[in-house]
Amino acid sequence: MGKKESGIMLATLRRILDALGKLVEVVTVAVTLVELKEEEAPGPEKKAEAIAQIKELVAPLDLPPFVANNLDMIAGFLIDVVVGVLNREGFFKRS
């Protein structure tokens, strides 16, 4: 692999990592909004609602094709991670 190809790969990787960082922020906001709603819903329903909100929030962003084409999978994984961390930290108080 030449220098030019390496530079392109590195730039692409940076774009993907930057997009994932933004996506973590958006996922955290979406999960929080869904969790703080008054009505209770089963986990899969809340996850689907959060994914719908995430898609809406990231629509204006210029996501790299890898992230855009795998958004449902990536968002689903990040939702599981964010919910796990927030639950472990006691962020959501259940009555």
LINNOR-V762230 format. One record per residue. N is the residue number from 0. RES is the residue in three letters. PHI is phi in degrees with one decimal (none if undefined). Layout:
n->N res->RES phi->PHI
n->N res->RES phi->PHI
This chain:
n->0 res->MET phi->none
n->1 res->GLY phi->-83.7
n->2 res->LYS phi->-61.7
n->3 res->LYS phi->-64.1
n->4 res->GLU phi->-63.6
n->5 res->SER phi->-61.4
n->6 res->GLY phi->-63.9
n->7 res->ILE phi->-65.8
n->8 res->MET phi->-62.9
n->9 res->LEU phi->-65.2
n->10 res->ALA phi->-64.2
n->11 res->THR phi->-64.9
n->12 res->LEU phi->-61.5
n->13 res->ARG phi->-61.7
n->14 res->ARG phi->-62.1
n->15 res->ILE phi->-64.8
n->16 res->LEU phi->-65.6
n->17 res->ASP phi->-62.4
n->18 res->ALA phi->-63.7
n->19 res->LEU phi->-64.8
n->20 res->GLY phi->-61.9
n->21 res->LYS phi->-64.9
n->22 res->LEU phi->-64.6
n->23 res->VAL phi->-60.4
n->24 res->GLU phi->-63.7
n->25 res->VAL phi->-64.6
n->26 res->VAL phi->-61.7
n->27 res->THR phi->-61.9
n->28 res->VAL phi->-64.7
n->29 res->ALA phi->-62.5
n->30 res->VAL phi->-61.8
n->31 res->THR phi->-62.3
n->32 res->LEU phi->-62.0
n->33 res->VAL phi->-67.3
n->34 res->GLU phi->-67.7
n->35 res->LEU phi->-88.3
n->36 res->LYS phi->-64.8
n->37 res->GLU phi->-67.6
n->38 res->GLU phi->-83.1
n->39 res->GLU phi->-86.8
n->40 res->ALA phi->-142.1
n->41 res->PRO phi->-63.9
n->42 res->GLY phi->-51.2
n->43 res->PRO phi->-61.2
n->44 res->GLU phi->-67.6
n->45 res->LYS phi->-65.3
n->46 res->LYS phi->-64.2
n->47 res->ALA phi->-62.8
n->48 res->GLU phi->-65.3
n->49 res->ALA phi->-64.0
n->50 res->ILE phi->-62.8
n->51 res->ALA phi->-61.8
n->52 res->GLN phi->-65.1
n->53 res->ILE phi->-61.5
n->54 res->LYS phi->-59.2
n->55 res->GLU phi->-65.9
n->56 res->LEU phi->-71.2
n->57 res->VAL phi->-93.2
n->58 res->ALA phi->-52.0
n->59 res->PRO phi->-75.3
n->60 res->LEU phi->-78.8
n->61 res->ASP phi->-91.9
n->62 res->LEU phi->-76.2
n->63 res->PRO phi->-60.0
n->64 res->PRO phi->-52.5
n->65 res->PHE phi->-58.1
n->66 res->VAL phi->-71.5
n->67 res->ALA phi->-60.5
n->68 res->ASN phi->-74.7
n->69 res->ASN phi->-120.4
n->70 res->LEU phi->-60.3
n->71 res->ASP phi->-59.2
n->72 res->MET phi->-65.3
n->73 res->ILE phi->-64.5
n->74 res->ALA phi->-63.3
n->75 res->GLY phi->-59.8
n->76 res->PHE phi->-63.0
n->77 res->LEU phi->-65.1
n->78 res->ILE phi->-61.0
n->79 res->ASP phi->-59.0
n->80 res->VAL phi->-66.4
n->81 res->VAL phi->-63.3
n->82 res->VAL phi->-62.4
n->83 res->GLY phi->-60.5
n->84 res->VAL phi->-66.4
n->85 res->LEU phi->-65.2
n->86 res->ASN phi->-66.4
n->87 res->ARG phi->-61.1
n->88 res->GLU phi->-83.2
n->89 res->GLY phi->73.4
n->90 res->PHE phi->-64.8
n->91 res->PHE phi->-98.7
n->92 res->LYS phi->-88.0
n->93 res->ARG phi->-97.6
n->94 res->SER phi->-90.7
